[in-house]
Amino acid sequence: MNSSATAQDALGVHGTLENQQDEPVAGVTITVTDAAGTEIATVTSAEDGTWAVPIEAEGDYVVTLDESTLPDGLLVRNGKPELEVQINSDRTVLFPLDTQLAPGADSGEEEPTGGADSGESPGDDESSANPDEAADGENLGEIEDEGGATRAVSLLFSGLHFGLMIALAAVGLSMVFGTTGLTNFAHGDLVTFGGVMALLFNITFGVPVWIAAIAAVLLGAAFGWFQDWGLWSRLFKRGTGLVSMMIISIGVALLIRFATLFFVGGERRRYDEYVGQKPWDFGWLVITPKEVVTGSVALVVCIAVGLALVYTRLGKATRAVADNPSLAASTGINVGQVVRLVWTIGGALAAMSGVFLGISDGVKFDMGQHLLLMVFAAVVLGGLGTAFGAFVGAMLIGVFVQMSTLVVAPELKYVGALAVLIIIMLTRPQGILGRRERIG
């Protein structure tokens, strides 16, 4: 989890190290050096996970977490155990920890090339007037360049994976909006529902994760169907306004969220499989098998939904209802059945997103709430009501969020994505694949 810290009056840096279960991580070494590389202090996180280093003068400093001192199975999630910070006041430094190997994160046991730390030249047969200078100069620069390229490629893959997780939820939400006009704030909690159902089957009943995932997706589809049958279709028939229904969706979201908190608890929980996997190291790309599998399945599902919308009879009926419900009804299309089908598909896709996110990051009662903002951003960016636009928007958001950590602090990556959304909305209000509408 992201580190947090209590405010301090003195000039310095500080934080609290916590794992994915919100438990403090003690005994981790943190070193602070100035811009010239002079060590200011080295401290160890306390039993409650807190650490602090006082600073005497303002300026640029480097804060480094020694990953070799982390408990077994824990690594810095974003692959950045070394952070550059400018200190002109009291600063909190964040090191998000995870139990999986993050893309681009090494164990710290081997250097990409030899001799950077020891001062020896990487090859004994190379002639150099000053081997130490060569190691500290040219070869060190090569190490930094290679490390930056590795991180960029790994973050790109991580962004594509995250974008696919967003896309699963965004496509369903966009289809619901396109056919009903409803902005469903409970959609994020359908993501949580999927993760929790898979956790229930896996942990409580001892079912393998892949079977639990299938069961969770089917239950997500059933939950989507039940929502429309028991609530939304009845409200539409009563003539309830979209604004009122949107407010009701907020109430549904709170009901699901806090019911999950009551029955499951507030701690982050993980499946009993695929928690810690040995990554595949391809040089410039370090990935885990579960990321490849979940990303591939998500991509296939999104493509299948897109093809179904274009080529199947039900897909064409869905697009007709989204374009003009009244005209679609006059041609013999059962609008109510189409809308219910959309709710069913949307529930299944959201549940699948929750299962895959649970495999990567664990399951928590508010996981869907945190994803919802990115899902809305993807839908608006791609074009309201267009499933294809939602997919494109999700991929752009996912890639930008992860790649932005190359230049900004990880805690600011979502801010940058929303800034891009605002810029695009100012230049193209209908979204990337949306259509212009005449008003007045």
C-alpha positions as CSV (number, residue, x, y, z in Angstrom):
1,M,0.0,0.0,0.0
2,N,1.0,3.6,-0.4
3,S,2.9,5.0,2.5
4,S,1.5,7.7,4.7
5,A,2.9,9.7,7.5
6,T,2.0,12.1,10.3
7,A,3.0,15.7,9.8
8,Q,6.2,17.0,11.4
9,D,7.3,20.5,12.2
10,A,11.0,20.0,11.4
11,L,12.4,20.1,7.9
12,G,12.9,16.6,6.6
13,V,11.4,13.5,4.9
14,H,9.3,10.8,6.5
15,G,6.7,8.1,5.7
16,T,5.1,4.9,6.8
17,L,5.7,1.6,5.0
18,E,2.6,-0.7,4.8
19,N,1.9,-3.8,2.8
20,Q,-1.2,-4.7,0.8
21,Q,-3.0,-5.8,3.9
22,D,-2.4,-2.3,5.5
23,E,0.1,-3.9,8.0
24,P,3.2,-2.0,8.9
25,V,6.5,-3.2,7.5
26,A,9.4,-2.9,10.0
27,G,13.2,-3.3,9.6
28,V,13.4,-1.7,6.1
29,T,16.5,0.5,5.4
30,I,16.0,4.0,4.0
31,T,18.9,6.1,2.9
32,V,18.9,9.8,2.2
33,T,21.7,11.4,0.2
34,D,22.1,14.9,-1.2
35,A,22.5,15.9,-4.8
36,A,26.2,15.4,-4.7
37,G,25.8,11.8,-3.4
38,T,26.8,12.5,0.2
39,E,24.9,10.4,2.6
40,I,22.7,12.4,5.0
41,A,21.4,9.5,7.1
42,T,20.4,5.9,7.0
43,V,17.4,4.8,9.1
44,T,15.3,1.7,9.6
45,S,11.5,1.6,9.7
46,A,10.1,1.1,13.2
47,E,7.7,-1.6,14.4
48,D,4.8,0.6,13.2
49,G,6.4,1.1,9.8
50,T,7.3,4.7,10.4
51,W,10.6,6.3,9.4
52,A,11.9,9.9,9.4
53,V,15.1,11.7,8.4
54,P,15.6,15.3,9.5
55,I,17.2,17.6,7.0
56,E,19.2,20.7,7.9
57,A,19.1,22.6,4.6
58,E,16.7,22.9,1.7
59,G,17.6,21.4,-1.6
60,D,17.4,18.3,-3.8
61,Y,17.8,14.9,-2.2
62,V,17.6,11.3,-3.2
63,V,15.6,8.9,-1.0
64,T,16.4,5.2,-1.5
65,L,14.7,2.1,-0.1
66,D,16.9,-0.9,0.1
67,E,14.8,-3.6,-1.4
68,S,17.1,-6.3,0.0
69,T,15.8,-5.4,3.5
70,L,12.2,-5.9,2.6
71,P,10.4,-9.1,3.9
72,D,10.4,-12.0,1.5
73,G,7.8,-11.5,-1.3
74,L,7.6,-7.7,-1.0
75,L,8.9,-5.3,-3.6
76,V,8.3,-1.7,-4.6
77,R,5.3,-2.0,-6.9
78,N,6.2,0.7,-9.4
79,G,9.8,-0.4,-9.7
80,K,11.2,2.9,-8.3
81,P,12.9,2.3,-5.0
82,E,15.0,5.5,-5.5
83,L,13.2,8.8,-5.6
84,E,14.5,12.3,-6.2
85,V,12.7,14.9,-4.0
86,Q,13.0,18.6,-3.6
87,I,12.9,19.5,0.1
88,N,11.8,23.0,1.1
89,S,9.4,21.9,3.8
90,D,8.4,18.7,5.5
91,R,7.9,16.0,2.8
92,T,6.2,12.6,2.8
93,V,7.9,10.1,0.5
94,L,5.7,7.2,-0.8
95,F,7.0,3.7,-1.5
96,P,4.0,1.6,-2.7
97,L,4.7,-2.0,-1.7
98,D,3.2,-5.2,-3.2
99,T,3.7,-8.9,-2.9
100,Q,4.2,-9.5,-6.6
101,L,7.2,-8.5,-8.6
102,A,6.3,-5.2,-10.3
103,P,7.1,-4.8,-14.0
104,G,10.7,-3.5,-14.2
105,A,11.5,-4.1,-10.6
106,D,14.6,-6.1,-9.9
107,S,15.6,-8.0,-6.8
108,G,18.7,-5.9,-6.4
109,E,21.0,-8.9,-6.4
110,E,22.6,-8.4,-9.8
111,E,23.7,-5.3,-11.7
112,P,22.7,-5.0,-15.4
113,T,26.5,-4.7,-16.1
114,G,29.4,-5.3,-13.9
115,G,31.6,-3.0,-11.9
116,A,29.4,0.0,-11.2
117,D,29.5,-0.3,-7.5
118,S,32.9,-1.9,-7.1
119,G,34.7,0.5,-9.3
120,E,36.1,-2.3,-11.5
121,S,35.9,-2.2,-15.3
122,P,33.3,-4.5,-16.8
123,G,35.9,-6.3,-18.9
124,D,39.5,-7.1,-18.0
125,D,40.6,-7.0,-21.6
126,E,39.5,-3.4,-22.2
127,S,42.3,-0.9,-22.2
128,S,41.7,2.2,-20.2
129,A,44.0,4.7,-18.6
130,N,41.7,4.9,-15.6
131,P,39.4,1.8,-15.1
132,D,37.7,3.4,-12.2
133,E,36.8,6.5,-14.2
134,A,35.5,4.3,-17.1
135,A,33.3,2.4,-14.7
136,D,31.9,5.4,-13.0
137,G,31.5,7.3,-16.3
138,E,30.6,5.6,-19.6
139,N,29.5,2.3,-18.1
140,L,27.4,3.9,-15.4
141,G,25.7,6.0,-18.0
142,E,25.0,2.8,-20.0
143,I,23.5,1.2,-16.9
144,E,21.3,4.3,-16.3
145,D,20.2,4.4,-20.0
146,E,19.4,0.7,-20.0
147,G,17.5,0.9,-16.7
148,G,15.5,3.8,-18.0
149,A,14.6,1.9,-21.2
150,T,13.7,-1.2,-19.2
151,R,11.4,0.8,-17.0
152,A,9.8,2.6,-19.9
153,V,9.0,-0.7,-21.7
154,S,7.8,-2.4,-18.6
155,L,5.6,0.6,-17.7
156,L,4.2,0.5,-21.2
157,F,3.2,-3.1,-20.8
158,S,1.8,-2.4,-17.3
159,G,-0.2,0.5,-18.8
160,L,-1.6,-1.7,-21.5
161,H,-2.6,-4.3,-18.9
162,F,-4.2,-1.7,-16.7
163,G,-6.0,-0.2,-19.7
164,L,-7.5,-3.6,-20.5
165,M,-8.8,-3.9,-16.9
166,I,-10.4,-0.5,-17.2
167,A,-11.8,-1.4,-20.6
168,L,-13.6,-4.5,-19.3
169,A,-15.6,-2.2,-16.9
170,A,-15.8,0.8,-19.3
171,V,-17.3,-1.1,-22.2
172,G,-20.2,-2.3,-20.0
173,L,-20.8,1.1,-18.5
174,S,-20.7,2.7,-22.0
175,M,-23.3,0.2,-23.3
176,V,-25.6,0.9,-20.3
177,F,-25.3,4.6,-20.9
178,G,-25.9,4.3,-24.6
179,T,-29.1,2.3,-24.3
180,T,-30.6,3.9,-21.2
181,G,-28.9,7.3,-20.8
182,L,-28.2,6.4,-17.1
183,T,-24.9,7.4,-15.5
184,N,-24.5,4.4,-13.2
185,F,-22.4,5.2,-10.2
186,A,-22.8,1.7,-8.9
187,H,-20.9,0.2,-11.8
188,G,-17.6,0.4,-9.9
189,D,-19.1,-1.7,-7.1
190,L,-20.0,-4.4,-9.6
191,V,-16.3,-4.6,-10.1
192,T,-15.9,-5.2,-6.4
193,F,-18.7,-7.7,-6.5
194,G,-16.8,-9.9,-9.0
195,G,-13.6,-9.8,-7.0
196,V,-15.4,-10.7,-3.8
197,M,-17.4,-13.5,-5.3
198,A,-14.2,-15.1,-6.7
199,L,-12.6,-14.7,-3.3
200,L,-15.6,-16.4,-1.7
201,F,-15.4,-19.4,-4.0
202,N,-11.6,-19.6,-3.8
203,I,-11.0,-19.1,0.0
204,T,-14.2,-20.3,1.6
205,F,-15.1,-23.2,-0.7
206,G,-11.5,-24.1,-1.8
207,V,-12.3,-23.8,-5.5
208,P,-9.3,-23.1,-7.9
209,V,-9.0,-19.5,-8.9
210,W,-9.8,-20.1,-12.6
211,I,-13.1,-21.9,-11.7
212,A,-13.9,-19.2,-9.1
213,A,-13.3,-16.6,-11.8
214,I,-15.9,-18.2,-14.1
215,A,-18.4,-18.5,-11.3
216,A,-17.8,-14.9,-10.3
217,V,-18.4,-13.7,-13.9
218,L,-21.6,-15.7,-14.1
219,L,-22.8,-14.3,-10.8
220,G,-21.9,-10.8,-12.1
221,A,-24.0,-11.4,-15.1
222,A,-26.9,-12.6,-12.9
223,F,-26.5,-9.6,-10.7
224,G,-26.7,-7.2,-13.6
225,W,-29.8,-9.0,-14.9
226,F,-31.4,-8.8,-11.4
227,Q,-30.6,-5.1,-11.1
228,D,-32.5,-4.3,-14.2
229,W,-35.4,-6.6,-13.5
230,G,-35.8,-5.6,-9.9
231,L,-35.0,-1.9,-10.0
232,W,-34.0,0.0,-13.2
233,S,-36.7,-1.3,-15.6
234,R,-39.4,-0.6,-13.0
235,L,-38.1,3.0,-12.5
236,F,-38.1,3.6,-16.2
237,K,-41.7,2.4,-16.5
238,R,-42.7,4.8,-13.7
239,G,-41.1,7.6,-15.7
240,T,-38.4,8.4,-13.2
241,G,-36.0,11.0,-14.4
242,L,-32.4,10.2,-15.2
243,V,-31.1,12.6,-12.6
244,S,-33.1,10.9,-9.9
245,M,-32.0,7.5,-11.2
246,M,-28.4,8.6,-11.1
247,I,-28.8,9.6,-7.4
248,I,-30.4,6.2,-6.8
249,S,-27.4,4.5,-8.4
250,I,-25.2,6.3,-5.8
251,G,-27.3,4.8,-3.1
252,V,-27.0,1.3,-4.7
253,A,-23.2,1.8,-4.8
254,L,-23.1,2.7,-1.1
255,L,-25.3,-0.3,-0.3
256,I,-23.1,-2.8,-2.1
257,R,-19.9,-1.2,-0.8
258,F,-20.8,-1.2,2.9
259,A,-22.5,-4.6,2.8
260,T,-19.2,-5.9,1.4
261,L,-17.3,-4.1,4.2
262,F,-19.7,-5.7,6.8
263,F,-19.4,-9.2,5.5
264,V,-15.9,-9.3,4.2
265,G,-14.1,-6.8,6.3
266,G,-11.9,-3.8,5.5
267,E,-8.6,-5.5,5.0
268,R,-7.2,-6.4,1.6
269,R,-7.4,-10.1,0.9
270,R,-5.8,-12.3,-1.7
271,Y,-6.5,-15.5,-3.5
272,D,-4.6,-18.5,-2.4
273,E,-3.0,-18.9,-5.9
274,Y,-0.9,-16.6,-8.1
275,V,0.1,-14.3,-5.3
276,G,3.8,-14.4,-5.8
277,Q,5.0,-15.5,-9.2
278,K,8.5,-15.6,-10.6
279,P,8.5,-13.1,-13.5
280,W,9.6,-13.7,-17.0
281,D,12.6,-11.6,-17.7
282,F,13.0,-10.7,-21.4
283,G,15.7,-8.1,-20.8
284,W,13.9,-4.8,-21.5
285,L,10.6,-6.3,-20.3
286,V,9.9,-8.0,-17.0
287,I,6.4,-9.4,-16.6
288,T,4.6,-12.1,-14.6
289,P,2.6,-14.9,-16.2
290,K,-0.6,-13.8,-14.5
291,E,-0.4,-10.4,-16.2
292,V,0.0,-12.0,-19.6
293,V,-2.9,-14.4,-19.1
294,T,-5.4,-11.9,-17.6
295,G,-4.4,-9.3,-20.2
296,S,-4.8,-11.7,-23.0
297,V,-8.2,-12.9,-21.8
298,A,-9.4,-9.3,-21.3
299,L,-8.3,-8.4,-24.9
300,V,-10.1,-11.5,-26.4
301,V,-13.3,-10.7,-24.5
302,C,-13.3,-7.0,-25.5
303,I,-12.7,-8.0,-29.2
304,A,-15.5,-10.6,-28.9
305,V,-17.9,-8.0,-27.5
306,G,-17.0,-5.6,-30.3
307,L,-17.5,-8.2,-33.0
308,A,-20.8,-9.2,-31.5
309,L,-22.0,-5.6,-31.6
310,V,-21.2,-5.3,-35.3
311,Y,-22.1,-8.7,-36.7
312,T,-24.8,-10.4,-34.6
313,R,-28.5,-9.7,-34.6
314,L,-28.6,-8.9,-30.9
315,G,-25.6,-6.6,-31.4
316,K,-27.3,-4.7,-34.2
317,A,-30.4,-4.4,-32.1
318,T,-28.3,-3.0,-29.2
319,R,-26.8,-0.4,-31.5
320,A,-30.3,0.5,-32.8
321,V,-31.6,1.0,-29.3
322,A,-28.6,3.1,-28.5
323,D,-29.1,5.3,-31.6
324,N,-32.9,5.8,-31.2
325,P,-35.0,3.7,-28.8
326,S,-38.3,4.8,-30.2
327,L,-37.4,4.1,-33.8
328,A,-36.0,0.7,-32.8
329,A,-39.2,-0.2,-31.0
330,S,-41.3,0.8,-34.1
331,T,-39.3,-1.7,-36.2
332,G,-40.2,-4.5,-33.8
333,I,-37.2,-4.6,-31.5
334,N,-38.0,-5.4,-27.9
335,V,-36.2,-2.5,-26.3
336,G,-36.7,-3.9,-22.7
337,Q,-35.1,-7.2,-23.6
338,V,-32.2,-5.5,-25.3
339,V,-31.6,-3.2,-22.3
340,R,-31.7,-6.2,-19.9
341,L,-29.2,-8.0,-22.1
342,V,-26.9,-4.9,-21.9
343,W,-27.2,-4.9,-18.1
344,T,-26.3,-8.6,-18.0
345,I,-23.3,-8.2,-20.2
346,G,-22.2,-5.1,-18.3
347,G,-22.4,-7.0,-15.0
348,A,-20.3,-9.9,-16.4
349,L,-17.6,-7.6,-17.8
350,A,-17.4,-5.6,-14.5
351,A,-17.1,-8.8,-12.5
352,M,-14.3,-10.1,-14.8
353,S,-12.5,-6.8,-14.3
354,G,-12.8,-7.3,-10.5
355,V,-11.5,-10.8,-10.6
356,F,-8.5,-9.9,-12.7
357,L,-7.7,-6.9,-10.5
358,G,-8.0,-9.1,-7.5
359,I,-5.4,-11.5,-9.0
360,S,-3.0,-8.6,-9.4
361,D,-3.6,-6.4,-6.4
362,G,-5.9,-8.3,-4.0
363,V,-9.5,-7.7,-3.1
364,K,-10.8,-4.9,-1.0
365,F,-14.3,-3.6,-0.3
366,D,-13.6,-0.2,-2.0
367,M,-11.5,-1.4,-5.0
368,G,-14.2,-0.6,-7.5
369,Q,-14.8,2.8,-6.1
370,H,-11.1,3.7,-6.8
371,L,-11.4,2.3,-10.4
372,L,-14.7,4.1,-11.1
373,L,-13.1,7.5,-11.8
374,M,-10.8,5.9,-14.4
375,V,-13.7,4.1,-16.0
376,F,-15.7,7.3,-16.3
377,A,-12.7,9.0,-17.7
378,A,-12.3,6.3,-20.3
379,V,-16.0,6.4,-21.3
380,V,-16.0,10.2,-21.7
381,L,-12.7,10.3,-23.5
382,G,-13.7,7.6,-26.0
383,G,-17.2,9.1,-26.6
384,L,-20.3,8.6,-24.4
385,G,-22.3,5.6,-25.3
386,T,-19.8,4.0,-27.8
387,A,-18.3,0.7,-26.7
388,F,-15.5,1.0,-29.2
389,G,-14.7,4.5,-27.8
390,A,-14.7,3.2,-24.3
391,F,-12.1,0.6,-25.2
392,V,-9.9,3.2,-26.9
393,G,-10.3,5.6,-24.0
394,A,-9.4,2.9,-21.5
395,M,-6.2,2.0,-23.3
396,L,-5.1,5.6,-23.5
397,I,-5.9,6.2,-19.9
398,G,-4.1,3.0,-18.7
399,V,-1.0,3.7,-20.7
400,F,-0.8,7.4,-19.8
401,V,-1.3,6.6,-16.1
402,Q,1.6,4.2,-15.9
403,M,4.0,6.0,-18.3
404,S,3.5,9.3,-16.5
405,T,5.4,7.8,-13.5
406,L,8.6,8.3,-15.5
407,V,8.3,12.0,-15.0
408,V,6.0,12.5,-12.0
409,A,5.6,11.0,-8.6
410,P,3.5,7.8,-8.6
411,E,0.9,9.5,-6.3
412,L,0.2,12.1,-9.1
413,K,-0.2,9.7,-12.0
414,Y,-4.1,9.8,-11.9
415,V,-4.0,13.6,-11.8
416,G,-2.2,13.7,-15.1
417,A,-4.6,11.3,-16.8
418,L,-7.6,13.5,-15.8
419,A,-5.7,16.6,-17.0
420,V,-5.4,15.0,-20.4
421,L,-9.1,14.2,-20.3
422,I,-9.9,17.8,-19.7
423,I,-7.7,19.0,-22.5
424,I,-9.3,16.5,-25.0
425,M,-12.8,17.5,-23.9
426,L,-11.9,21.2,-24.6
427,T,-10.8,20.4,-28.1
428,R,-13.2,17.5,-29.0
429,P,-16.2,17.6,-26.6
430,Q,-17.8,14.5,-28.2
431,G,-14.8,12.3,-27.4
432,I,-12.5,10.5,-29.7
433,L,-15.1,8.3,-31.4
434,G,-18.2,10.1,-30.4
435,R,-20.4,11.9,-32.8
436,R,-21.3,15.6,-32.8
437,E,-24.8,16.4,-31.8
438,R,-26.8,19.4,-32.8
439,I,-28.3,21.4,-29.9
440,G,-31.2,23.8,-30.4
